[in-house]
Amino acid sequence: MGVSQQSPDDRELMKLVEGYFLSSDNAVLLAFRVAKSQASSWPVAGRRQRLTTKPRILTLTAKRSTTTQKFKVKLQVLKQSANNELQGFDNLKSQAVAPPQWTMRSLDDRNRLVTCILKLCKENLGRLPKIVNLDVVEMALWAQANAKALPIDGPVQPALQGTAEDEKSSGVNVEREMVSKAEEDDMEALLGTYVLGIDEAEAFSERLKRELTALEAANVHAILESEPLVEEVLQQLDAATTSVEDMDEWLGIFNVKLTHMREDIESIESRNNRLEMQAQNNSALVEELNKLLERLRVPSEYANLLTTGAFEEAAMPANVEACDWLTQALRGLEPPFLDPVYANMRAVRDKRAELEKLKATFVRRASDFLKTYFSKLVDFMISDKSYFSQKGQLKRPDHADLRFKCRSYARMLQHLKNLDKNSLGPLRKAYCSSLNLLLRREAREFANELRASTKVTRSSGAWSLEGSGGGSLGGSGSDTSNVSEAYAKMLRIFIPLLVDESSFFASFMCFEVLPLVPPGTSGETADEDEDDISPLDEDGADLKPAQQNPVELEALNQSLQDLLVGIEEDFYAVVDWAYKIDPLRCISMMGVTERYLSSHKADAAGFFVDEANLQIEKHDRSIRQIGVLSYIQRFAYLAQRMESLIQGNSREVVDSAYRKLVETMFAVLERIAQVDPKHQDVLLLENYAAFQNCMFDLANVVPTLGLYYQQASEAYEQACTRYVNTVINYQYEKLFQFSQRVENLLYTILPEEVPFQMNFSKAEMRKTVNGSLKGVEKALRDMYKRMQKHLTSEELLPSLWEKCKEDFLDKYESLEALIVKCYPKESLSPSSAEMKELLKNV
């Protein structure tokens, strides 16, 4: 291989590059024109990208370091523009792009570059880099043959070596650096192992030339023969490449379409979800509106009955049904039965106004009818003489037919009260006025016939206590006992009648008071079906008042005065008649009156106790009840009134009533508590505590109440203990069950043997204790909150919580003692002292 010389283009390139680096400290060692191509990549499966080349200038520069006096060598890339200006790149170290490939113009350019780099590495780094895919021997031979072409001379020689060396020394140095003595010996030894079978080098050379010529000829022949195949393969590859590129383009188009389709599907799904939600909301709204419309609809048959319907007895069931509907409809348009959001709707307001109009119309029509009906009914009875006593015949007044006819309109009266309470006032006055006429006529006719039918001898008009015998009460000494009998008969007939009429009136006219006559103890004329007209609540159910309503009671007393006004005149007439017959007979008549009243007072007292018991037993229903039962406080009020009235008299009778009432109260309380076992103890302790609070003062002065106070106190303590244990076990049942099981085990074995029993090992103990006491502060607060939630009487909470803390600490200290006794090396955390401090903060 001959010596490589630089061409004019290379020299011009060198000057151009040196001019570019003239303003820097870099010295240009070599410059080459190269072709840059990017490394192959495979972005699409099965298709290799085509390589594109770009002209570039590869430059090797050196710069002396100011600190180490060594050289910093850089391999830089330049780009030559159309006007011969150079532009530098510094992306050889960039990791963001694939490494480029550099194609030299000739093999000499490559060898010059590699040889120069190797020399610089040896001199500056003291070692040669590892070279792959290059023949080191070939490089050494090339360097020896082209030593003069290497960039040792020139302006950078002092910077590279410090002193000038001639070309020969440089060449020897390159050869020596390229192949060391040891490597040369190894090569000779390697060549010596081969037996070439030749003795002369020239003959061997000739042989090689011939073989090389034959090989080249064979290669040329093979190439010429395979050219059509190669062309066909290339054409197929081009066709395949075109198909792959088309496929890639189609796939790209499909990918875009699929992306758009996915977005459309998502949009459709979103709209569909909104539409489904809207459809569901619309369905729910339509359903709700249909329900509202159904509630707002006024059935035509009810509207006709309320506005123009007849009030004959046969039509009463239909009228009552219409009243039921109207009451429910009006209540259905009020909270909480109607959602507040509907209250201000125009349709609701209009419908409410329409119902109010229907109500006013019906109340007015019904009131007018009943006023007229009561008057006509009484007028009919007064005009019929068969209803009254006649000459020679005393007739007991009989109002059974009157009450039967009135009872037909009892339910309508109750509905009138529910619709408009003020409507009953005029009706009550009308009824009292009409019935008063009938009662006075009956009493007058009965008294007249009673006087006429009583055969007595009138005594002398003058009488005195002065007489010779002293035993005569009258001048004639005639028997006038028939007068007293007549008076007593009138009492027996009319007093029960008036009581029954008063009781019927109170019930018929819907007064919210306790019954005036106990069931089964009314007078002889009492109606057995009186319970059929008991008051109704708004739902149409029978309503029995639990206690007297003072306002209603006052209104009832006023109405009874209107009902009975003037009847006393007929009793006075009988007394006057008796006085005229025998003045002293008035004394016996007074005794008759007192005996009659005293006997009925006793009956009333017995009735009162029975009625009170009945009211208490009404609380015994199979539903859960909470808080203090109403009869507890009512009994306390009753006991205070009774004690203030009797003033120490009738002690045995009152104590008997106390015993009967309190025993009933306690029995009913226990039965009510059993309905809800979960909250049984809470109900018991709250009610027993309320009983003690209400009866504290009376229990100190009334021995009978003191005994029941003590009984309530014991029951309260028992309920408190059970409830506190329930609250503690809710949080720490496993912990204290373990303690109980250990205590039971100690009855049969020694304490030191406990850890060796099944389910009582130290690990089991730690698991139970740690699991139960995890988050102990929160658990204690939860215990307090749970107790606070259960109790409706806040004043009981402090004392009950103190008892809970005491019982819990007792259990906890017992557990701690057991652990110390049975597990000597173990301890509770927190300790009982620490637990006590924690409880103080809750």
Order of alpha helices (4+ residues) and beta strands (2+ residues): alpha-beta-beta-beta-beta-beta-alpha-alpha-alpha-alpha-alpha-alpha-alpha-alpha-alpha-alpha-alpha-alpha-alpha-alpha-alpha-alpha-alpha-alpha-alpha-alpha-alpha-alpha-alpha-alpha-alpha
